[in-house]
Amino acid sequence: MSSFGISGTNAHVILEEAPEVSAEVVEAPSEPGLVPVVVSGASAAALRGQAERLAAWLSSGSGLSHR
């Protein structure tokens, strides 16, 4: 079957490799920024309980490293 028929189309595309991009070196900030903590619960009481447990854990310092 030929694409030169009455409604046929003949097209060509030439692709080239994109120019190389040099990688930028990004330094990490010396102090970590703020990180949001998402708390959820099925009800207002459950949400409050989750928030209280999280606050207690953060206050205890368990598993946290301080600079």
C-alpha positions as CSV (number, residue, x, y, z in Angstrom):
1,M,0.0,0.0,0.0
2,S,1.4,3.4,-0.9
3,S,0.8,6.7,0.8
4,F,0.8,8.5,-2.5
5,G,-2.9,7.8,-3.2
6,I,-5.5,10.5,-3.5
7,S,-5.7,11.3,0.2
8,G,-2.3,9.9,1.2
9,T,0.4,12.0,3.0
10,N,4.1,11.6,2.9
11,A,6.1,13.3,5.8
12,H,9.6,13.1,7.2
13,V,10.9,14.2,10.5
14,I,14.6,14.7,11.4
15,L,15.4,14.6,15.1
16,E,18.7,15.8,16.6
17,E,20.2,15.1,20.0
18,A,19.5,17.9,22.6
19,P,22.5,19.9,23.7
20,E,24.2,18.7,26.9
21,V,23.3,20.6,30.0
22,S,25.8,21.0,32.7
23,A,24.7,19.9,36.2
24,E,24.5,22.7,38.8
25,V,25.9,21.9,42.3
26,V,23.4,22.9,44.9
27,E,24.6,23.1,48.5
28,A,22.3,21.9,51.3
29,P,21.4,24.7,53.7
30,S,23.3,24.6,57.0
31,E,20.1,24.5,59.1
32,P,17.1,22.4,58.1
33,G,14.0,24.3,57.3
34,L,10.5,23.9,58.6
35,V,8.8,20.6,57.8
36,P,5.0,20.3,57.9
37,V,3.6,17.4,59.9
38,V,0.2,16.1,58.7
39,V,-2.1,14.7,61.4
40,S,-5.4,13.0,60.6
41,G,-8.2,11.3,62.5
42,A,-11.7,9.9,61.8
43,S,-13.3,12.4,64.2
44,A,-12.4,15.6,66.1
45,A,-11.6,13.5,69.2
46,A,-9.4,11.1,67.2
47,L,-7.6,14.0,65.6
48,R,-7.0,15.6,69.0
49,G,-5.6,12.3,70.3
50,Q,-3.2,11.9,67.4
51,A,-2.0,15.5,67.9
52,E,-1.5,14.9,71.6
53,R,0.5,11.7,71.0
54,L,2.7,13.4,68.4
55,A,3.3,16.3,70.8
56,A,4.3,14.0,73.6
57,W,6.6,12.0,71.3
58,L,8.3,15.2,70.0
59,S,8.7,16.5,73.6
60,S,10.4,13.3,74.7
61,G,13.1,13.7,72.1
62,S,12.9,10.0,71.1
63,G,14.8,9.4,67.9
64,L,15.5,13.0,67.2
65,S,19.0,14.4,66.7
66,H,19.6,18.1,67.6
67,R,22.4,20.2,66.1
